[in-house]
Amino acid sequence: MNIQINSLATDFNSIPIIDISPLVEKFDDANIHRDAGVCEVVTQLDKACREAGLFYLKGHGIPDSVLKEARDVIHEFFHMPLEEKIKIKLSMTTGCRGYQEVEENFTKGLPDVQEAIDFYKEFAYGMYGDMGKLLEGPNLWPSNPQNFEEVLKQYIDHCTVLSRKIMRGIALALGGSVDEFEGHIASNPFWVMRLIGYPMVSKQNGHAHTQSIGCGAHTDYGLLTLLNQDESISALEVMNKSGEWISVPPIHGTSICIIGDMLKILSNGLYEAALHRVINVSQQYRVSAVYFYEPNYDATIEPLDICVQKTGGIKKLGPAIYGEHLVSKVRNTFRF
């Protein structure tokens, strides 16, 4: 596979849209690297990961009905009375799993104007020693709406399958084998699911004393993120290399893919972890289902040899143990 490599990433003022249907169809084909359609997808992935670190996905294979049903049950949950929502309240004793009220999530020390529920891939007590203690425990699923758990587990399964396919395309984009990220990096990928509700930000809603941002500027922790957002509300923004905030409005039939910290390390900086934020200035309540595809929890992440060779022969980033990185971020997110 011949991928064009640019030595310097260029700036951007719009977000790439990539039809990944050839990759979705051929991801397990022994001759995937010879398929013309896949080669075109891989070239586009490489360009998007270098320049923006965030892009739209078309042809991803998750039915629109699944995306919509997930958003619908999230809306239904967040519109319930507070006394119902706090039945699954997050705390240190719940493994940092569960519901957070508005302004209980912090980004860079400032409270975010959002409420949320956090879920993590479950693992056995003691499996990761001290590194896993903070996140040990079962997920807390609300009893209402009654179909909430079923709908979201189905959505998580779809996202896990799709993420592996995307990572296979990215492996080829970096010049590696199709399974470059499997094995010791992500043969047993961890995942995080964060369901977020964003009230409208204004001086009249009682949140004027905060940063008045639904989610402050940040990069994501893992390999990649899949975002399923309300289709009628534009609130997501990503920063380009000139320091400008570029709007990422919803486009019907697409999902959004965001590159995270661990993939930036693996690529030795060839790929950028997108700095992004959320500001909901619409007159509507906005929800999103944010799925994070991560390395093995105990994986040591450092630049791939093929990426080191392309960047001067020196490891510029890492190493990082993914679980330690995640726990450090979680500890800074909440005020227990």
C-alpha positions as CSV (number, residue, x, y, z in Angstrom):
1,M,0.0,0.0,0.0
2,N,1.5,3.4,-1.1
3,I,0.4,6.1,1.3
4,Q,1.6,9.7,0.6
5,I,3.3,11.1,3.7
6,N,3.6,14.8,4.3
7,S,6.4,16.0,6.5
8,L,4.3,18.9,8.0
9,A,0.6,18.9,8.7
10,T,-1.3,21.8,7.3
11,D,-3.9,23.9,9.0
12,F,-7.7,23.3,8.5
13,N,-10.9,25.4,8.6
14,S,-13.4,22.6,7.8
15,I,-13.8,19.0,9.0
16,P,-13.1,16.1,6.7
17,I,-15.9,13.7,5.8
18,I,-14.7,10.1,5.1
19,D,-16.8,7.4,3.7
20,I,-15.3,4.3,5.3
21,S,-17.7,1.7,3.8
22,P,-14.9,0.0,1.9
23,L,-12.9,-0.5,5.1
24,V,-16.0,-1.6,7.0
25,E,-16.7,-4.2,4.3
26,K,-13.1,-5.5,3.8
27,F,-11.6,-5.0,7.3
28,D,-11.0,-8.8,7.8
29,D,-10.0,-9.6,4.2
30,A,-6.5,-11.1,3.8
31,N,-5.9,-8.8,0.8
32,I,-7.2,-5.7,2.4
33,H,-4.1,-3.7,1.6
34,R,-4.5,-4.4,-2.1
35,D,-8.2,-3.2,-2.3
36,A,-8.4,0.2,-4.2
37,G,-11.4,1.4,-2.1
38,V,-9.7,0.6,1.1
39,C,-6.5,2.3,-0.1
40,E,-8.5,5.5,-0.7
41,V,-10.0,5.4,2.7
42,V,-6.6,4.8,4.3
43,T,-5.2,7.8,2.5
44,Q,-8.0,10.0,3.7
45,L,-7.7,8.7,7.3
46,D,-4.0,9.5,7.2
47,K,-4.6,13.1,6.1
48,A,-7.4,13.7,8.6
49,C,-5.4,12.3,11.5
50,R,-2.4,14.4,10.6
51,E,-4.2,17.7,10.0
52,A,-7.4,17.8,12.1
53,G,-7.4,14.8,14.6
54,L,-11.2,14.8,14.1
55,F,-13.4,13.8,11.2
56,Y,-16.9,12.7,10.2
57,L,-17.6,9.0,9.4
58,K,-20.0,8.0,6.6
59,G,-20.7,4.4,5.7
60,H,-19.8,3.3,9.3
61,G,-22.4,0.5,9.4
62,I,-24.2,1.5,12.6
63,P,-27.9,1.9,11.7
64,D,-29.4,5.3,12.1
65,S,-32.1,3.7,14.2
66,V,-29.5,2.5,16.7
67,L,-28.0,6.0,16.9
68,K,-31.3,7.6,17.4
69,E,-32.6,5.1,19.9
70,A,-29.5,5.7,22.0
71,R,-30.0,9.5,22.0
72,D,-33.8,9.1,22.7
73,V,-33.3,7.1,25.9
74,I,-30.5,9.5,27.1
75,H,-32.9,12.4,26.6
76,E,-35.6,10.5,28.5
77,F,-33.2,9.8,31.5
78,F,-31.9,13.3,31.8
79,H,-35.4,14.8,31.8
80,M,-36.4,12.7,34.8
81,P,-36.6,14.3,38.3
82,L,-33.3,14.6,40.1
83,E,-34.3,12.2,42.8
84,E,-34.7,9.5,40.2
85,K,-31.3,10.3,38.6
86,I,-29.3,10.3,41.8
87,K,-30.4,6.7,42.5
88,I,-27.3,5.8,40.4
89,K,-25.1,8.6,41.9
90,L,-21.4,8.4,41.1
91,S,-18.9,8.2,44.0
92,M,-15.5,6.7,44.9
93,T,-17.4,3.7,46.3
94,T,-19.1,3.0,42.9
95,G,-15.8,2.8,41.0
96,C,-16.4,6.3,39.6
97,R,-19.4,4.8,37.7
98,G,-22.8,6.5,37.6
99,Y,-24.6,9.9,37.5
100,Q,-23.1,13.3,38.0
101,E,-25.2,16.5,38.5
102,V,-24.5,19.7,36.6
103,E,-21.1,21.3,37.5
104,E,-19.8,18.1,39.2
105,N,-17.5,17.4,36.3
106,F,-14.4,19.6,36.1
107,T,-12.1,20.4,33.1
108,K,-8.8,22.0,34.0
109,G,-10.2,23.0,37.4
110,L,-13.4,24.6,36.2
111,P,-16.9,23.1,36.5
112,D,-18.6,22.1,33.2
113,V,-22.2,23.0,32.5
114,Q,-23.3,19.4,32.0
115,E,-24.8,16.4,33.7
116,A,-23.6,12.9,32.8
117,I,-23.4,9.1,33.4
118,D,-20.1,7.3,33.2
119,F,-19.7,3.6,32.3
120,Y,-16.5,1.6,32.1
121,K,-15.7,-1.9,30.8
122,E,-16.1,-4.1,33.9
123,F,-13.2,-6.1,35.1
124,A,-12.5,-8.5,38.1
125,Y,-11.6,-7.0,41.4
126,G,-7.8,-7.0,41.8
127,M,-7.2,-7.7,38.1
128,Y,-5.0,-4.6,37.7
129,G,-3.8,-4.2,41.2
130,D,-3.6,-0.7,42.7
131,M,-3.8,0.8,39.2
132,G,-7.4,-0.5,38.8
133,K,-8.8,0.0,42.3
134,L,-10.4,3.4,41.6
135,L,-12.5,2.0,38.8
136,E,-13.4,-1.4,40.2
137,G,-17.1,-2.2,40.4
138,P,-20.2,-2.9,38.3
139,N,-21.8,-0.3,36.1
140,L,-24.9,1.4,37.5
141,W,-27.7,1.1,35.1
142,P,-30.9,3.1,35.7
143,S,-34.2,1.2,36.0
144,N,-35.9,3.9,34.1
145,P,-36.3,4.1,31.2
146,Q,-36.8,0.4,31.3
147,N,-35.0,-0.2,28.0
148,F,-32.0,2.0,28.8
149,E,-29.5,-0.8,29.6
150,E,-30.5,-2.9,26.6
151,V,-30.3,0.0,24.2
152,L,-27.0,1.3,25.4
153,K,-25.3,-2.1,25.6
154,Q,-26.3,-2.7,22.0
155,Y,-24.8,0.7,21.1
156,I,-21.6,-0.1,23.0
157,D,-21.2,-3.4,21.1
158,H,-21.7,-1.6,17.7
159,C,-19.0,1.0,18.7
160,T,-16.5,-1.6,19.8
161,V,-16.8,-3.5,16.5
162,L,-16.6,-0.2,14.5
163,S,-13.6,1.1,16.4
164,R,-11.5,-2.0,15.7
165,K,-12.2,-1.6,12.0
166,I,-11.2,2.0,12.1
167,M,-8.0,1.2,14.0
168,R,-7.1,-1.4,11.3
169,G,-7.4,1.4,8.7
170,I,-5.2,3.7,10.8
171,A,-2.6,0.9,11.2
172,L,-2.3,0.7,7.4
173,A,-2.2,4.5,7.2
174,L,0.8,4.6,9.5
175,G,2.5,1.9,7.3
176,G,2.1,-1.0,9.7
177,S,0.4,-4.3,9.4
178,V,-3.4,-4.4,9.5
179,D,-3.3,-5.8,13.1
180,E,-0.6,-3.5,14.3
181,F,-2.7,-2.3,17.2
182,E,-3.9,-5.7,18.3
183,G,-1.8,-8.0,20.5
184,H,-0.1,-6.2,23.4
185,I,-1.6,-2.8,22.5
186,A,-5.3,-3.5,22.2
187,S,-6.1,-7.2,22.0
188,N,-8.4,-6.7,25.0
189,P,-9.4,-3.1,24.5
190,F,-10.8,-1.1,27.4
191,W,-13.7,1.2,26.8
192,V,-15.4,4.1,28.4
193,M,-18.9,5.4,27.7
194,R,-20.0,8.8,28.8
195,L,-23.5,10.0,28.3
196,I,-23.8,13.8,28.5
197,G,-26.6,16.2,28.8
198,Y,-25.9,19.9,28.1
199,P,-28.4,22.6,29.3
200,M,-28.4,25.8,27.4
201,V,-25.6,28.1,28.6
202,S,-26.8,31.6,29.4
203,K,-26.7,34.2,32.2
204,Q,-30.3,33.4,33.0
205,N,-29.8,29.7,33.8
206,G,-27.9,30.1,37.0
207,H,-24.5,29.1,35.6
208,A,-23.0,32.5,34.7
209,H,-20.5,32.3,37.5
210,T,-18.7,29.3,35.9
211,Q,-16.7,29.1,32.7
212,S,-20.2,28.9,30.9
213,I,-18.9,26.0,28.8
214,G,-20.6,22.7,28.5
215,C,-17.2,20.9,28.4
216,G,-13.9,22.8,28.6
217,A,-11.1,22.4,26.1
218,H,-9.5,19.0,26.3
219,T,-8.1,16.1,24.5
220,D,-9.4,12.5,24.9
221,Y,-7.4,10.0,26.8
222,G,-7.3,6.8,24.6
223,L,-7.0,5.7,21.0
224,L,-10.1,7.1,19.4
225,T,-13.6,8.4,20.4
226,L,-16.9,7.9,18.6
227,L,-19.4,10.7,19.1
228,N,-23.2,10.4,18.6
229,Q,-24.7,13.9,19.0
230,D,-28.1,15.4,18.6
231,E,-28.6,16.2,15.0
232,S,-30.3,19.6,15.4
233,I,-27.8,21.3,17.7
234,S,-24.4,22.6,16.8
235,A,-22.2,22.9,19.9
236,L,-18.9,21.0,19.3
237,E,-15.8,22.9,18.3
238,V,-12.2,21.8,17.6
239,M,-9.1,24.1,17.6
240,N,-7.0,24.3,14.5
241,K,-3.3,25.0,14.4
242,S,-3.8,28.8,14.2
243,G,-5.7,28.7,17.5
244,E,-9.1,29.2,15.9
245,W,-12.2,27.3,17.1
246,I,-13.8,25.5,14.1
247,S,-17.4,24.4,14.5
248,V,-18.3,20.7,14.1
249,P,-22.0,20.8,13.3
250,P,-24.0,17.5,13.2
251,I,-24.4,15.9,9.7
252,H,-27.2,13.4,9.3
253,G,-26.0,9.9,8.8
254,T,-22.5,10.5,10.1
255,S,-20.7,9.9,13.4
256,I,-17.7,11.8,14.5
257,C,-14.3,10.2,15.2
258,I,-11.8,12.0,17.5
259,I,-8.1,11.0,17.9
260,G,-6.9,10.6,21.5
261,D,-3.7,10.9,23.5
262,M,-2.6,7.2,23.2
263,L,-2.8,7.2,19.4
264,K,-0.7,10.4,19.3
265,I,2.0,8.6,21.4
266,L,1.8,5.5,19.2
267,S,2.3,7.7,16.1
268,N,5.2,9.6,17.7
269,G,3.3,12.8,17.1
270,L,2.4,12.2,13.4
271,Y,-1.2,12.1,14.4
272,E,-2.7,14.9,16.5
273,A,-5.0,14.4,19.5
274,A,-7.8,16.9,18.8
275,L,-8.3,19.8,21.3
276,H,-12.0,20.3,21.5
277,R,-14.8,21.8,23.6
278,V,-18.6,22.0,23.8
279,I,-20.6,25.2,24.1
280,N,-24.4,24.8,23.8
281,V,-25.8,28.3,23.1
282,S,-29.0,26.9,21.4
283,Q,-32.4,27.1,23.0
284,Q,-32.5,23.3,23.3
285,Y,-31.2,20.7,25.7
286,R,-28.4,18.7,24.0
287,V,-27.3,15.2,24.5
288,S,-24.4,13.1,23.2
289,A,-23.3,9.5,23.6
290,V,-19.5,9.5,23.7
291,Y,-17.7,6.1,23.3
292,F,-14.0,5.9,24.0
293,Y,-12.0,3.0,22.5
294,E,-8.9,2.4,24.5
295,P,-5.8,0.2,24.7
296,N,-5.5,-2.8,27.0
297,Y,-5.9,-1.3,30.5
298,D,-2.4,-2.4,31.5
299,A,-0.7,-1.7,28.2
300,T,2.5,0.3,28.1
301,I,2.1,2.8,25.2
302,E,5.1,4.1,23.3
303,P,5.8,5.1,19.7
304,L,5.7,2.3,17.1
305,D,9.0,1.6,15.4
306,I,7.5,2.4,12.0
307,C,6.5,5.9,13.3
308,V,9.9,6.5,15.0
309,Q,11.6,5.8,11.6
310,K,9.3,8.4,9.9
311,T,10.1,11.1,12.6
312,G,13.8,11.3,12.7
313,G,14.6,8.1,14.6
314,I,13.9,9.5,18.0
315,K,11.0,8.6,20.4
316,K,9.4,12.0,21.0
317,L,6.5,10.9,23.2
318,G,5.7,8.4,26.0
319,P,6.0,5.9,27.3
320,A,2.7,5.9,29.3
321,I,0.8,3.1,31.0
322,Y,-2.8,3.6,29.8
323,G,-4.5,2.6,33.1
324,E,-2.3,5.1,35.0
325,H,-3.0,7.8,32.5
326,L,-6.8,7.2,32.7
327,V,-6.9,7.1,36.5
328,S,-4.9,10.4,36.8
329,K,-7.4,12.1,34.5
330,V,-10.4,10.7,36.4
331,R,-9.0,12.0,39.7
332,N,-8.7,15.5,38.2
333,T,-12.3,15.3,36.8
334,F,-14.2,15.0,40.1
335,R,-14.2,16.6,43.5
336,F,-14.8,13.7,46.0
